[in-house]
Amino acid sequence: MQLHNDENPRIDRPHSPLSVGKAGAYFKPRTLSIRDKESLNEASNPKCVLTHRNYSICLADSPGRCSLVNKLIKSMYSWRGYHTENTVFSSHNPNRLTLEASIEQHIVGTLTVGLDSEEGLLVDTLYEREIRAFRSNNRKVSELSKLAINPQHGSKELLASLFNLAYIYARIVHKVTYFFIEVNPRHAGYYKRMLGFRQIGEKRVCPRVNAPAVLLHLDLDYVDEQVSFLAGSPEPAKERSLYAYFLTKHEEEKVANNLRRYMN
């Protein structure tokens, strides 16, 4: 794995394919063909923050790259029967950072980090009352949304890298205290087992995708501890926690510095 900074160290770690059985939360055992084959070569000025031997993760911060990410989201969501009219994002919102994972110049995964602001968060639509208590005493909340991964290219390692970079951006760069995420109830168990999320909201229908959702919460103090104990662990630990795939504290600070540079 290559961190994009002045030193560019390489960190080679074992690759573990994502088990379809365990990860029904994300992928189904079916071949999915995405018709859109537009190349990232057509999208300008990539800001990459991490490169693995078979994928890289950059910031989707230009109209061209946003267009490709939106096509992936719409394809993945419509495949699952979700509405997609309200899933489009743009590169102009300063309170949202979208990550794009690519393989061989094609986008295969994405995740958006939303920082709290006067506009609030997307999850406030259904769960403003539940989140209100977490905003007190100068604590900062953030949300994860628009997770989409092409099942032909999904792996635990790629999924962990997206969450890892979202954590670095929110926690290290912006001092966020808590993550929130809306997920389909049948997927909640995976987030709880592999990342330590806790459910704090009852099942409701998310109007953006017209599908059931529950609200999950993650204390980033807990993530700090898991990264300290598990980051870079050998293969057995990776079956129990995605934190075993995370960058070490030393490595994540280099990524954070690079993100700060890109944000300026």
Secondary structure by P-SEA (a helix, b strand, c coil): cccccccbbbbbbbbbcccccccccccccbbbbcccccccccccccccccccccbbbbbcccaaaaaaaaaaaaaaaaaacccccccccccccccbbbbbbbcccccccbbbbbbbccccccccccccccccccccccbbbbbbcccccccccccaaaaaaaaaaaaaaccccccccbbbbbccccaaaaaaacccccccccccccccccbbbbbbbbcaaaaaaaaaccccccccccccccccccccaaaaaaaaaaaaaaac
